[in-house]
Amino acid sequence: MALKFINNIIFFIVFALNIAITTCSSKPTTLDSNYNYVDKELDRLKIYAAKAKAYNLKHNYANNICFLIDMRLASGKNRFFVYDINKDSVLLAGVVAHGAGGYFFTAEPRFSNTLHSKCSSLGKYKIGGKYEGNYGTAYKLYGLDASNSNAFNRFIVLHGYECVPDEAPDPLPICNSLGCPMVSFNFIKKLSTYIDQSNKPILLWIFN
């Protein structure tokens, strides 16, 4: 409850400070012909998708899709992507919260692999078992790199939370998490359809 209250207060404060500039940004915020993603951001996404495809083939992960999170993008933009690695295209995009590292609020993500750091961790993850937790449907995450090897012990999971909006509010930021890739409740339902129907583990890659 305390985290929810703080995040809601921060969101409305930031909204009030930014209301005058909400119509001033002309920069595209999302992807492709469907999302209007800017070229350099799409190029970066394609590079990681190609690397994910090679990793999936080598390690027997799902060979049709991967989940990519581009932390260089502002939290108010769509930066969580379900990517079709065979057709080299985005199937789904949504916003995702980052860890604030124990700060009251930060618009920029903070990264760490340390226990109790409350930071996001960069790297590749195996999406594990589904369960019903404090925030509803969630999926366990297993860090596959040195930069996120403590993810499971840190209780870093993929889950929904009510302070995360369904639509990208850019140029406004969204709420922070305690390190988890936290999405909206509607978005986690959409992700579940991909995860639950896959007969192989799905790769999630958080990069910056």
C-alpha positions, 0 to 999 in steps of 0.5 A: 500500500505504501509503494502504491500511495507514493507512486500515485503521488509522484505520478500526479506531481510529475503530471502537474509539472509537465502538463504545459508541455504535453503537446510540445513533443513531436518525437515518435514514441512507439514502433514501425508502421503501426507504432511510429518507432524512430529509426535508430531505436528500431535498429537497436531493437532489431540488433537485440532480436537477432542476438536473441534468435541466435541464443534461442536456437543454441539453448533450445528456447522458443524459436518464434518470439522473444520479449525485449525491454529497451531501457534507453527509452523513457518509462512513459514510452512503449519499451516492452516488446513482444518480438516475432524473431522469424518475421523480424517484427513487433507483435505487441508493445507496452510500457514497463516500470524500472527500479528506483534503487531505493530512491523516492522516485527516479525517471531514469532506471538504476541498475544493480545485481545486488540483493536488496538494491531495489534496482533493475538488472540488465541482461537475459532472463528465462521466464519461469513458472506462473503463479498468483502473487500479491499483485495477481498473475506473475512469472518467475525470472531466472537471470542468465548473465553475470549482470542479473544472476541474483534475480531469482534470489532478489524475487525479481519477477514479471508482474502487473501493477495498477499504477502502470497505465495501459497507454504510453503517457509520454512525455510523462513518466510512469511509476517505479518498481522495486526492481521488477519489470512491472507492467499494466494488468491488461498487458500481463494478460496479453503476455500470458497468452504468449508465455502459457502457449509456448512449449519452450521457455521464452527469453526476456532481455532487458538492455540499455 
